[in-house]
Amino acid sequence: MNYIKCAIVSAVIVIFLIGFACLDFLRSTSVDNYDPTISDKRLIRIYENMIDALETPSLGPSRYKKRPETQHVDCGRVLRNDEDYIRTLKGEHRIPLIKNRQLNMSCKAIKSRINYHKSFKKLKSGGVAFARIVSSDYEFIERQVEMSWHPQNFFCFAVDKDAPRSFQENLKKLGECMENIVVIPETMVDQKILNKPMKVVSGSVQSSWSREAVRWLIEDADLTIAISQFDQTSYASDEQLFPSLQVNKEYGMPGHYTHECLDQEAGNEQITRFVNWAHGDINNCVTKTVRNGVCLVGIEEFYAISKMPAIVISEMLPSFDYTVLECTAELLFNRTFLNQLDNVLDEEYYKTLPAVLYHKNRDDPEFQVNCTSSHKIWKYDDYFKKKQEE
């Protein structure tokens, strides 16, 4: 089965954590003010930059390849937090992704866009599997694949049945051309049935799983009944199933956590996803722009993003500000292939996460769960609260 191939053949994400979110946050959508409209003046300026970029010689395979819209952007100045320069890239100057209506979808072209850097070191602990449900923005998805590309990594995309036909065709072509990309219409699981009572909690769609956890989901657990029951809930069923599997340690899911911190109302520090909620006020957003209750990420946040311990950043929208995604992609490229050292990885931060300590010590009868981190918790406000008050 393609689904099993996507889940099992790929290798391990070593940290399994998931964030728990308050439903009130999710319902704070009354201040949504995102407008995808681009003024003619702004569009002309973008096209002028694109023409200049297309007339500029290629930098070669050893350098990160930006799109024409962002070729002129100096991400280094943004990374150094040059506020005068950042002002030229935000507000009316934001650069969205401009869809390429003549995108070459031949296998040769797709491979050249994703895997143009040929020097990859073998990963000693194996690669990573990425699984997502997608419905739009093919070029954005292709760029995300490129950012995480490695021959040992695997990518699994389930295409929403309501996605535009052209998008479905592009994803199908992507899967046909790249041997470690699997595109499927839906997922299936089978084997044994979970029949114990479940403590239901709400969390996040994004999560990180070990190989053992994925194998358990496919070979030891039949989620058919659970999925059917969650689908009958009126709100956010997709954000309840996997968090609930995690906190019910009685199921014995590899990588599980515990509901003790929830019972203590102590929260759950996590690093899988970072999201900044508007909480009903656009002034809580650096960009002053909200979509579905979530602050949209802009280029002025790139410096903070470069320091974040989180694996996934939400929400970068290519039609709002493509520059921040492009600079993030270039940063990852430079760190991976050019040995750029702009931020030292704090391994101790990850080693002392409550969930990590729980897993290291859970079999010790003397161990007691400590829901409070021993390290300083990374805070977004440390980078932007002062700036917002100015």
C-alpha positions in Angstrom: 0.0 0.0 0.0 1.3 3.5 -0.9 0.3 4.8 2.5 2.4 2.1 4.3 5.3 2.9 1.9 5.1 6.5 2.9 5.0 5.8 6.6 7.3 2.9 7.0 10.0 3.1 4.4 10.9 6.6 5.5 13.0 7.0 8.6 12.7 8.6 12.0 11.8 11.9 13.6 13.5 11.5 17.0 11.3 13.9 19.0 7.6 13.2 19.4 5.8 16.2 20.8 2.5 17.9 20.1 1.1 21.2 21.2 -2.2 21.7 23.0 -4.2 24.7 22.1 -7.2 26.3 23.7 -10.3 26.1 21.6 -11.1 29.8 22.4 -7.9 30.7 20.5 -9.2 28.8 17.5 -12.5 30.6 17.5 -10.9 34.0 17.6 -11.5 34.8 14.0 -13.6 37.9 14.2 -10.6 40.2 13.5 -9.6 38.5 10.3 -8.4 41.2 7.9 -6.3 39.4 5.4 -6.9 40.7 1.8 -5.1 38.9 -1.0 -5.7 41.8 -3.4 -2.6 43.3 -4.9 -2.7 46.9 -6.1 -1.6 47.7 -9.7 1.2 49.9 -8.4 2.5 47.1 -6.2 2.1 44.5 -9.0 4.1 46.7 -11.5 6.9 47.0 -9.0 7.0 43.2 -8.5 7.0 42.6 -12.3 9.8 45.1 -12.7 11.9 43.2 -10.2 11.0 39.9 -11.9 12.2 41.2 -15.3 15.5 42.4 -13.8 16.0 39.0 -12.2 15.3 37.1 -15.4 17.9 39.2 -17.1 20.5 38.5 -14.4 22.9 35.5 -14.9 22.4 32.5 -12.7 24.6 32.3 -9.6 25.4 28.6 -10.2 24.5 25.4 -8.3 26.5 26.2 -5.2 24.1 29.1 -4.3 20.5 29.1 -3.3 18.2 29.9 -6.2 15.5 32.5 -5.4 12.4 33.0 -7.4 12.3 36.1 -9.7 10.0 37.9 -7.3 12.6 37.9 -4.5 15.9 37.7 -6.4 16.8 41.3 -5.4 16.1 40.7 -1.6 19.2 40.7 0.6 18.2 38.1 3.3 21.5 38.7 5.1 20.4 42.3 5.9 17.1 41.0 7.2 18.9 38.4 9.3 21.0 41.1 10.8 17.7 42.8 11.8 18.4 45.9 9.6 15.2 47.7 10.3 15.6 50.4 7.7 16.0 47.7 5.0 13.1 45.6 6.4 10.8 48.6 6.1 11.3 48.4 2.3 9.9 44.9 2.3 6.8 45.1 4.4 3.4 46.9 4.2 2.7 48.0 0.7 6.1 46.6 -0.3 5.4 43.0 0.6 6.2 40.5 -2.1 3.7 37.7 -2.7 4.3 34.6 -4.8 3.2 35.2 -8.4 1.9 32.0 -9.9 3.9 30.8 -12.9 1.2 30.0 -15.5 3.8 28.5 -17.8 5.5 26.3 -15.1 7.4 23.5 -16.8 6.1 20.3 -15.3 8.4 17.8 -17.1 10.3 15.4 -14.8 13.6 17.0 -15.8 12.4 20.5 -14.8 10.8 19.3 -11.5 14.0 17.5 -10.5 16.1 20.5 -11.4 14.0 22.7 -9.1 14.0 20.4 -6.2 17.3 18.5 -6.3 19.7 20.9 -8.0 22.3 20.6 -5.2 23.9 17.2 -5.6 26.1 17.0 -2.6 24.3 15.2 0.2 25.8 13.5 3.2 24.3 10.2 4.3 22.2 10.6 7.4 23.5 8.2 10.1 20.2 7.9 11.9 18.1 7.8 8.7 15.8 10.3 7.1 12.5 12.0 8.0 9.0 11.3 6.7 6.7 14.2 6.0 2.9 13.6 5.6 0.5 16.4 4.7 -3.0 17.0 3.4 -2.8 19.6 0.7 -5.3 21.5 -1.5 -3.6 24.5 -3.1 -0.4 26.5 -3.9 1.6 23.8 -5.8 4.7 26.0 -6.3 4.8 26.8 -2.6 4.6 23.0 -1.8 7.3 22.3 -4.3 9.5 24.9 -2.5 8.8 23.3 0.8 9.9 19.9 -0.5 13.1 21.5 -1.8 13.8 23.0 1.6 13.5 19.6 3.3 15.0 17.6 0.4 17.3 14.7 1.1 17.5 11.4 -0.8 16.8 9.6 2.5 13.7 11.7 3.3 10.2 10.7 2.1 7.2 12.9 1.4 3.6 11.8 1.5 0.8 14.1 0.2 -2.9 13.3 0.5 -4.7 15.6 -2.0 -8.0 17.2 -0.9 -10.8 16.0 -3.1 -12.0 19.6 -3.6 -8.6 20.8 -4.8 -8.5 22.4 -8.3 -8.0 19.9 -11.1 -4.7 21.6 -12.2 -3.4 21.3 -8.6 -4.2 17.6 -8.5 -2.5 17.0 -11.8 0.6 18.8 -10.7 0.8 16.8 -7.5 0.3 13.6 -9.4 3.2 14.6 -11.7 5.4 15.4 -8.8 4.8 11.9 -7.3 5.5 10.3 -10.7 8.8 12.1 -11.1 10.3 11.8 -7.6 10.7 8.3 -6.3 10.5 9.3 -2.6 7.4 11.4 -3.0 4.1 9.5 -2.6 0.8 11.1 -3.6 -2.4 9.4 -2.5 -6.1 10.2 -2.7 -6.8 9.0 0.9 -5.2 7.1 3.8 -6.1 3.6 5.0 -5.2 1.6 8.1 -6.0 -1.9 9.3 -5.3 -4.6 12.0 -6.3 -4.6 15.6 -9.0 -2.4 17.3 -8.5 0.0 20.1 -11.3 -0.7 22.5 -10.3 1.0 25.7 -12.0 4.2 26.9 -10.2 7.2 25.6 -9.5 10.5 27.4 -10.1 13.1 24.7 -8.0 16.2 24.4 -7.6 18.9 21.7 -4.3 19.8 20.3 -2.7 20.5 16.9 -2.8 18.9 13.5 1.0 19.1 13.2 2.9 16.5 15.1 6.2 14.6 15.1 6.3 10.8 15.2 9.0 8.2 15.6 9.3 5.3 13.2 8.0 3.0 16.0 4.9 5.2 16.5 4.1 5.1 12.8 4.6 1.3 12.7 2.2 1.0 15.8 -0.4 3.1 14.0 -0.3 0.8 11.0 0.4 -2.7 12.4 -1.1 -2.6 15.9 -3.9 -0.1 15.8 -7.1 0.0 13.7 -8.2 3.6 13.9 -11.3 3.2 11.6 -13.8 3.3 14.4 -12.0 6.2 16.2 -11.8 8.2 13.1 -15.5 7.7 12.3 -16.4 8.8 15.8 -14.2 11.9 15.7 -15.6 12.8 12.4 -19.0 13.2 14.0 -17.8 15.9 16.4 -18.8 19.5 15.5 -15.4 21.1 15.8 -11.8 20.4 15.1 -11.9 16.6 15.1 -8.6 16.6 13.1 -7.0 18.3 16.1 -8.2 15.7 18.6 -7.4 12.2 17.4 -3.6 12.2 17.6 -3.3 14.3 20.8 -5.8 11.9 22.4 -3.7 8.9 21.3 -0.6 10.5 22.8 -1.9 11.3 26.3 -3.6 7.9 26.8 -0.5 6.1 27.9 -2.5 3.0 28.6 -2.6 2.3 24.8 1.2 1.9 24.8 1.8 4.0 21.7 5.5 4.5 21.2 6.4 8.1 21.9 3.3 8.7 24.1 3.2 11.4 26.8 0.9 11.8 29.8 -2.2 13.8 30.6 -0.8 14.7 34.1 0.4 18.1 33.0 -3.1 18.8 31.5 -4.7 17.7 34.8 -2.4 20.1 36.6 -3.2 22.9 34.1 0.5 23.3 33.7 0.5 23.4 29.9 2.7 21.4 27.6 5.8 23.0 26.2 6.4 21.7 22.6 8.5 22.4 19.6 6.7 20.9 16.7 4.8 24.0 15.7 5.0 27.7 16.5 1.8 29.8 16.0 1.0 33.3 17.1 -2.8 33.7 17.8 -4.4 37.1 17.4 -6.7 36.6 20.5 -9.2 39.0 18.9 -6.8 41.9 18.4 -4.7 42.6 15.3 -2.2 44.5 17.5 -1.1 41.2 18.9 0.4 40.5 15.4 3.6 42.0 14.2 2.2 42.2 10.7 -1.2 43.5 11.9 -2.7 40.9 9.6 -5.0 38.0 10.7 -6.4 35.0 8.8 -8.6 32.4 10.6 -7.6 33.9 13.9 -3.9 33.4 13.3 -1.3 36.1 12.8 0.2 35.9 9.3 4.0 35.8 9.3 6.0 38.6 7.6 9.5 39.3 6.6 9.9 41.5 9.7 9.8 38.3 11.8 12.6 36.6 10.0 15.2 37.4 12.7 13.1 35.7 15.4 12.3 32.8 13.1 16.0 32.2 12.7 16.3 31.7 16.4 13.2 29.6 17.0 13.5 26.0 18.4 10.2 25.1 16.6 10.2 22.7 13.6 7.2 24.2 11.8 6.2 27.9 11.6 2.5 28.8 11.1 1.3 30.7 9.3 3.4 31.6 6.2 1.1 32.4 3.3 2.8 32.8 -0.1 0.0 35.2 -1.3 0.7 37.5 1.6 4.5 37.6 2.0 6.7 35.2 0.0 9.9 37.0 1.0 9.9 35.5 4.5 9.6 32.0 3.1 12.3 32.6 0.5 14.7 33.9 3.1 14.0 31.0 5.4 14.7 28.6 2.6 17.9 30.4 1.8 18.9 30.3 5.4 18.4 26.5 5.6 20.3 26.1 2.4 23.3 28.1 3.6 23.3 26.3 7.0 23.2 22.9 5.3 25.5 23.3 2.3 27.6 26.4 3.0 28.3 25.8 6.7 26.8 29.1 7.6 26.9 29.5 11.4 24.5 32.3 12.5 22.9 30.5 15.4 24.3 27.8 17.7 21.9 24.9 18.3 21.1 24.7 22.0 20.9 20.9 22.4 20.3 21.2 26.1 17.0 23.0 25.3 15.6 19.9 23.6 17.2 17.4 26.1 15.4 19.1 29.0 11.9 19.3 27.5 9.4 17.8 29.9 8.3 15.2 27.3 11.8 14.2 26.6 12.6 13.8 30.3 9.4 11.8 30.7 10.5 9.3 28.1 13.9 8.9 29.5 12.7 8.2 33.0 9.1 6.9 32.7 10.1 3.3 33.6 11.8 4.4 36.8 9.3 3.8 39.7 10.8 6.8 41.6 10.3 9.2 38.7 7.7 12.0 39.0 6.5 14.0 36.1 7.8 17.6 36.2 5.6 19.8 34.0 7.8 22.8 34.5 10.9 23.2 32.3 14.3 23.6 34.0 15.5 25.9 31.2 14.3 29.3 30.1 11.3 28.9 27.8 11.8 30.4 24.4 9.4 33.3 24.0 8.3 35.1 20.9 7.8 38.3 22.8 11.4 38.4 23.7 12.1 39.5 20.2 9.0 41.6 19.3 7.2 42.9 22.4 9.5 45.9 22.8 9.3 46.7 19.1 5.5 46.6 19.1 5.4 49.0 22.0 7.6 51.6 20.2 
